[in-house]
């Protein structure tokens, strides 16, 4: 049986607050009338911080251990891999993924699924540690040593996962936000 790093750290992670709320609110153009999906949202710390800016917040995560540690009853939690989201096409006005893309098994499939569930004129935001910085390179090395399957992508590589849409990247203090607006109707 493979060791589940995320179930192991879930009790600690549930106590961590989200420090980038204002930046995410800005780049995701929140508030929004509609639904927000937090893919790879773990215990719901980010979706909980943003809950007041959307009509509904849904957290999807493959780690049941993370989802069960969520002390946030205002969120809908769904156990699902990012590569096969159990939602109808074009069902969310906003889709976010925070500090999780480097953990997924298949970046391209995850991107396709997030794009599929995003409504036209919706905004998708991927917030990731910026691998172009020295500190994040050390984090990547540490995760390899801990036998995590992490694979960090530079912001331009994340942008390339999305063939369509208006793309923009914002980076500061070791964090990058890749913002994609679904412009087709």
C-alpha positions in Angstrom: 0.0 0.0 0.0 1.3 3.4 -1.0 1.8 6.0 1.8 -0.7 8.9 1.6 1.2 12.0 2.5 -1.9 14.1 2.3 -4.0 12.1 4.8 -1.0 12.2 7.1 -0.7 16.0 7.1 -4.4 16.7 6.9 -4.9 17.4 10.6 -2.2 20.1 10.5 -3.2 21.5 7.2 -6.8 22.0 8.4 -5.5 24.6 10.9 -3.6 26.6 8.3 -5.2 29.8 7.1 -5.0 31.1 3.5 -2.7 34.2 3.3 -3.3 35.2 -0.4 -7.0 35.9 -0.1 -6.9 39.4 -1.5 -4.6 38.5 -4.4 -6.8 35.6 -5.3 -9.9 37.8 -5.0 -8.4 40.2 -7.5 -7.0 37.7 -10.0 -10.2 35.6 -10.0 -12.4 38.7 -10.3 -14.4 37.9 -7.2 -17.1 38.3 -6.1 -19.1 36.4 -8.7 -22.7 35.5 -9.0 -22.4 31.7 -9.4 -20.3 28.7 -8.3 -16.7 28.4 -7.4 -14.8 25.1 -7.7 -11.6 24.6 -5.7 -9.8 21.7 -7.4 -7.3 19.9 -5.1 -8.7 22.0 -2.3 -7.9 19.6 0.5 -9.4 20.7 3.7 -11.2 23.6 2.1 -9.0 26.4 3.6 -8.9 28.4 0.3 -12.6 27.9 -0.6 -13.6 28.8 2.9 -11.6 32.0 2.7 -13.3 32.9 -0.6 -16.8 31.5 0.3 -18.3 34.9 0.8 -17.5 35.9 -2.8 -19.6 33.2 -4.6 -23.1 31.8 -4.3 -21.6 28.3 -3.7 -18.2 26.9 -3.1 -17.3 23.3 -3.9 -14.0 21.6 -2.9 -12.8 18.6 -5.0 -9.9 16.6 -3.8 -8.6 13.0 -4.3 -7.6 12.7 -0.7 -10.5 11.5 1.4 -8.3 12.1 4.5 -8.0 15.8 3.6 -11.7 16.2 3.0 -12.6 14.5 6.3 -10.5 17.0 8.2 -12.5 20.0 6.8 -14.0 21.9 9.7 -15.9 24.1 7.2 -19.6 23.1 6.9 -20.5 25.9 4.4 -18.5 24.0 1.7 -19.6 21.2 -0.5 -16.9 18.5 -0.5 -16.5 16.0 -3.3 -13.8 13.2 -3.4 -12.5 13.2 -7.0 -9.3 13.2 -8.9 -8.6 16.4 -10.9 -8.2 14.3 -14.0 -11.9 13.2 -13.9 -14.1 15.8 -12.2 -17.7 14.5 -11.6 -19.4 17.8 -12.7 -21.3 18.7 -15.8 -19.7 20.7 -18.6 -19.6 24.4 -18.0 -21.0 24.3 -14.5 -18.7 26.8 -12.6 -18.1 30.5 -13.0 -14.8 30.3 -11.3 -12.3 27.4 -11.0 -9.2 27.6 -8.8 -6.4 25.3 -8.0 -4.0 26.4 -5.2 -0.7 24.8 -4.5 -1.9 21.5 -6.0 -1.0 21.3 -9.7 2.5 20.0 -9.0 0.8 17.1 -7.1 -1.5 15.8 -9.8 -0.8 12.7 -11.8 -1.5 14.2 -15.2 -1.2 18.0 -15.7 -2.8 18.0 -19.2 -5.8 15.9 -18.2 -6.3 18.0 -15.1 -6.2 21.2 -17.2 -8.7 19.8 -19.7 -11.1 18.8 -16.9 -10.9 22.2 -15.2 -11.5 23.9 -18.6 -14.4 21.6 -19.3 -16.3 22.5 -16.2 -15.6 26.3 -16.5 -18.5 28.3 -18.0 -17.9 30.6 -21.0 -16.6 34.0 -19.7 -15.5 32.2 -16.6 -12.1 32.6 -15.0 -9.7 29.8 -14.0 -6.8 30.5 -11.7 -3.9 28.3 -10.9 -1.8 29.4 -7.9 1.5 27.6 -7.7 4.9 28.0 -6.0 7.1 29.7 -8.6 9.7 27.0 -9.6 11.8 29.8 -11.1 12.8 30.9 -7.6 15.5 29.4 -5.5 13.3 28.8 -2.5 10.8 26.8 -4.5 13.6 24.8 -6.1 14.6 23.8 -2.5 10.9 22.9 -1.7 10.8 20.8 -4.9 13.9 18.9 -3.9 12.5 18.3 -0.4 9.3 16.9 -1.8 11.4 14.5 -4.0 13.3 13.4 -0.9 10.0 12.7 0.9 9.0 10.5 -2.1 6.2 12.8 -3.1 5.3 12.6 -6.8 5.6 16.4 -7.2 6.4 17.9 -10.6 6.5 21.6 -10.6 5.9 23.6 -13.8 7.0 27.1 -14.6 4.2 29.6 -15.3 4.7 29.6 -19.1 4.3 25.8 -19.1 1.1 26.1 -17.1 -0.2 28.6 -19.6 0.5 26.1 -22.4 -1.8 23.6 -20.8 -4.6 25.8 -21.9 -4.8 26.1 -25.7 -7.7 28.6 -25.6 -8.6 31.7 -23.7 -7.0 34.9 -22.6 -3.9 34.1 -20.5 -2.0 36.2 -18.0 0.5 35.4 -15.3 1.2 37.4 -12.1 4.1 36.5 -9.8 5.5 37.8 -6.5 7.3 36.4 -3.5 7.8 32.9 -4.8 4.2 32.5 -5.9 2.8 32.6 -9.4 -0.9 33.0 -10.5 -1.8 31.8 -14.0 -5.1 33.3 -14.9 -7.1 32.0 -17.9 -10.4 33.5 -19.1 -12.7 31.3 -21.1 -13.6 33.7 -23.9 -15.6 31.4 -26.2 -19.4 31.2 -25.9 
